[in-house]
Amino acid sequence: MDDDDEVLDLVDKNDKVIGTILRTQKIKLAGQRVGYLRAAEILICNKYGQLWIPRRSKKKAIAPGGLDYSASGHVASGESYLQTAIRETEEELNLKVEPKFLKLLHKFPPEGDEKLFFRTVYVYESDETPDYNSDDFSGYEWVTPEELLKKLKNGEPAKRSLAETIGYLIEHSI
């Protein structure tokens, strides 16, 4: 969902809601440090240990044409990380997922000056290629975490947090 009027919860350093903010106002967070946002990210993993990694549409504002999580999105106001993961999987991949099939990989805190989000990453095991939304993605590939991390380290364009997540996944194995 790229709705600029989307209302997002603003949270403190302990991930407790302290207010709301419009999606268009998130740029203020970097300079004013008034709080943090939340995001949910999903990685689809098949029985061969490969991840389904899509390429973002060129018309995306963030990382156009870059590699991405299988699905991801901002946590809307009043929504949980898990609810967001389920919603984004349906919106971006036309895939209905039951909560019990999403395995929590890790919750990344917003450490460092550039990081504005608490990020919760889930893994969904499936061997099926999703019927993805072409407004969100232009293509995809099945790739091992090690192959993906190598591409990212070699400069392949991607969402900024993807390398950190894949490094964590490799280190802690799924």
C-alpha positions as CSV (number, residue, x, y, z in Angstrom):
1,M,0.0,0.0,0.0
2,D,1.6,3.3,-1.1
3,D,-1.2,5.5,0.3
4,D,0.4,8.8,1.2
5,D,-2.5,9.6,3.6
6,E,-2.0,6.3,5.5
7,V,-1.9,6.9,9.2
8,L,1.0,5.2,11.0
9,D,1.7,4.7,14.7
10,L,4.6,6.7,16.0
11,V,6.5,4.8,18.6
12,D,9.3,5.5,21.2
13,K,12.6,3.7,21.7
14,N,10.8,0.9,23.5
15,D,8.3,0.4,20.6
16,K,5.4,1.9,22.6
17,V,2.9,4.0,20.7
18,I,3.3,7.7,21.5
19,G,1.1,9.1,18.7
20,T,0.4,8.9,15.0
21,I,1.9,10.4,11.8
22,L,0.9,10.5,8.2
23,R,3.1,8.4,5.9
24,T,4.0,11.6,4.0
25,Q,5.4,13.1,7.2
26,K,7.9,10.3,7.9
27,I,10.7,12.3,6.4
28,K,10.4,14.6,9.4
29,L,11.5,11.7,11.7
30,A,15.1,11.8,10.5
31,G,15.7,15.4,11.3
32,Q,13.5,15.8,14.4
33,R,13.9,12.4,16.1
34,V,10.4,12.6,17.4
35,G,9.9,8.8,17.3
36,Y,10.1,5.7,15.1
37,L,7.9,3.8,12.7
38,R,7.2,0.1,12.4
39,A,7.6,-2.2,9.4
40,A,6.9,-5.9,8.7
41,E,8.9,-7.9,6.2
42,I,8.4,-11.4,4.9
43,L,10.8,-13.8,3.2
44,I,9.5,-16.8,1.4
45,C,11.8,-19.8,1.6
46,N,11.5,-23.0,-0.4
47,K,12.5,-26.5,0.5
48,Y,15.9,-26.0,-1.2
49,G,16.7,-23.1,1.1
50,Q,16.2,-20.5,-1.6
51,L,14.4,-17.2,-1.0
52,W,11.8,-15.8,-3.4
53,I,13.3,-12.3,-4.0
54,P,11.3,-9.9,-6.2
55,R,12.6,-6.9,-8.1
56,R,10.8,-3.7,-7.3
57,S,8.9,-1.8,-9.9
58,K,10.8,1.1,-11.5
59,K,8.0,3.5,-10.3
60,K,8.6,2.8,-6.6
61,A,9.9,5.8,-4.7
62,I,12.3,3.7,-2.5
63,A,14.8,1.5,-4.3
64,P,13.2,1.6,-7.7
65,G,14.2,-1.5,-9.7
66,G,16.0,-2.9,-6.7
67,L,15.8,-6.3,-4.9
68,D,13.3,-6.5,-2.1
69,Y,11.8,-8.7,0.6
70,S,9.2,-11.2,-0.7
71,A,6.6,-8.7,0.8
72,S,6.9,-5.8,3.2
73,G,5.2,-2.7,4.4
74,H,4.5,-0.1,7.0
75,V,2.6,-1.1,10.1
76,A,-0.6,1.0,9.9
77,S,-2.0,2.7,13.0
78,G,-3.6,0.1,15.3
79,E,-2.2,-2.8,13.4
80,S,0.3,-5.4,14.8
81,Y,3.4,-6.5,13.0
82,L,1.8,-9.9,12.2
83,Q,-1.4,-8.3,10.9
84,T,0.8,-6.2,8.6
85,A,2.7,-9.2,7.4
86,I,-0.5,-11.0,6.5
87,R,-2.0,-7.9,4.8
88,E,1.1,-7.1,2.8
89,T,1.5,-10.7,1.6
90,E,-2.1,-10.6,0.3
91,E,-1.7,-7.2,-1.3
92,E,1.7,-7.7,-2.9
93,L,1.6,-11.4,-3.6
94,N,-2.1,-12.3,-3.9
95,L,-1.4,-14.9,-1.2
96,K,-3.5,-15.5,1.9
97,V,-1.3,-16.7,4.7
98,E,-2.5,-17.9,8.1
99,P,-0.6,-16.5,11.1
100,K,0.6,-19.9,12.3
101,F,2.6,-20.3,9.1
102,L,4.7,-17.1,9.6
103,K,7.8,-17.8,11.6
104,L,9.4,-14.9,13.4
105,L,13.0,-14.5,12.3
106,H,13.9,-11.4,14.2
107,K,12.8,-8.0,15.4
108,F,15.4,-5.4,14.4
109,P,15.5,-2.2,16.5
110,P,16.1,1.2,14.9
111,E,19.8,1.5,15.9
112,G,21.9,4.2,14.3
113,D,21.1,7.7,13.1
114,E,19.7,6.6,9.7
115,K,17.3,4.0,11.0
116,L,13.7,5.1,11.5
117,F,12.0,1.8,11.9
118,F,11.5,-1.2,14.2
119,R,11.5,-4.0,11.6
120,T,10.0,-7.4,12.3
121,V,11.0,-10.1,9.8
122,Y,9.0,-13.3,9.2
123,V,9.8,-16.4,7.2
124,Y,7.1,-18.2,5.2
125,E,7.9,-21.7,3.9
126,S,6.5,-22.4,0.4
127,D,7.7,-23.9,-2.9
128,E,5.2,-22.0,-5.0
129,T,6.0,-18.9,-6.9
130,P,3.6,-16.2,-5.8
131,D,1.2,-14.5,-8.3
132,Y,2.7,-11.1,-7.4
133,N,1.2,-7.7,-8.0
134,S,2.9,-6.2,-11.1
135,D,2.4,-2.7,-9.7
136,D,4.8,-3.6,-6.9
137,F,7.3,-5.9,-8.7
138,S,8.7,-6.3,-12.2
139,G,10.2,-9.8,-11.8
140,Y,11.7,-12.2,-9.3
141,E,14.3,-14.9,-8.7
142,W,14.8,-17.9,-6.3
143,V,18.2,-17.4,-4.7
144,T,20.1,-18.8,-1.7
145,P,20.7,-16.3,1.1
146,E,24.5,-16.6,0.4
147,E,24.0,-15.8,-3.3
148,L,21.8,-12.9,-2.4
149,L,24.2,-11.4,0.1
150,K,27.0,-11.7,-2.5
151,K,24.9,-9.8,-5.0
152,L,24.1,-7.1,-2.4
153,K,27.7,-6.7,-1.4
154,N,28.6,-6.4,-5.1
155,G,26.3,-3.4,-5.4
156,E,23.1,-4.9,-6.7
157,P,20.4,-2.2,-6.0
158,A,18.1,-3.2,-3.1
159,K,16.2,-1.9,-0.1
160,R,18.8,-0.7,2.3
161,S,17.9,-3.1,5.1
162,L,17.9,-6.3,3.0
163,A,21.7,-7.0,3.4
164,E,21.4,-6.7,7.2
165,T,18.5,-9.1,7.3
166,I,20.1,-11.6,5.0
167,G,23.3,-11.5,7.0
168,Y,21.3,-12.2,10.2
169,L,19.4,-15.0,8.4
170,I,22.7,-16.7,7.3
171,E,24.3,-16.3,10.8
172,H,21.3,-17.7,12.6
173,S,20.1,-20.1,9.9
174,I,16.4,-20.7,9.4
